[in-house]
């Protein structure tokens, strides 16, 4: 059974940093692209950043230059380094395995507020 477990969210002040992580079990993690999505209250879920099995990344314009996705295949874990956080980054952040069947984590809340 594939499981994705996010951690590392929280409350941070504007211009602060967070580094959520997503641990994956029960999957051939290294062969799949992984992604982070987010969903703010009253809005649709949107792609934040994606990383392929070979390490190629693509990201939303809203996070360009501030967020960086990475993966550690030895630990079956994907990370999202978030710097220069803004209040508009406040959302629940979800980890996603982009296999034929899309697996999702339970989400981790990120709140950016002074």
C-alpha positions, -999 to 999 in steps of 0.1 A, spaced: 0 0 0 14 34 -11 15 60 16 26 96 15 31 114 48 39 152 48 54 170 77 72 203 84 45 228 79 36 255 105 33 291 112 60 315 100 63 352 96 66 369 62 100 365 46 106 335 67 114 299 56 100 264 59 110 230 46 81 206 44 90 170 36 70 140 23 80 105 31 68 78 7 64 41 15 52 11 -5 62 26 -38 90 24 -63 97 60 -54 127 66 -76 110 59 -109 82 84 -104 79 121 -108 68 138 -75 51 171 -70 39 195 -44 5 211 -48 -13 236 -25 -48 247 -18 -58 279 -2 -93 284 14 -119 290 -13 -94 282 -42 -86 253 -64 -57 231 -58 -27 242 -78 7 228 -88 36 244 -69 66 225 -81 74 192 -98 105 170 -100 110 141 -124 128 109 -116 159 123 -132 158 155 -112 143 179 -138 121 205 -121 94 229 -131 75 253 -110 46 278 -108 55 314 -116 42 325 -82 70 306 -65 99 312 -90 131 320 -73 117 313 -38 108 276 -36 129 246 -45 118 210 -48 143 182 -42 143 145 -36 164 119 -18 158 85 -35 177 67 -7 152 80 18 121 79 -4 115 115 5 107 147 -14 113 182 1 101 217 -6 124 244 5 103 276 8 121 309 13 109 345 13 74 333 23 45 357 17 10 357 32 -4 346 -1 16 313 3 -8 303 31 -24 270 21 -25 233 28 4 218 9 0 183 -6 26 158 -18 17 139 -50 32 109 -66 26 111 -104 22 75 -112 -6 60 -133 -27 62 -102 -22 95 -84 -14 92 -48 -17 120 -23 -6 128 12 -29 141 39 -15 177 36 4 200 59 -8 234 68 15 264 60 4 297 75 24 329 67 14 357 91 28 384 113 
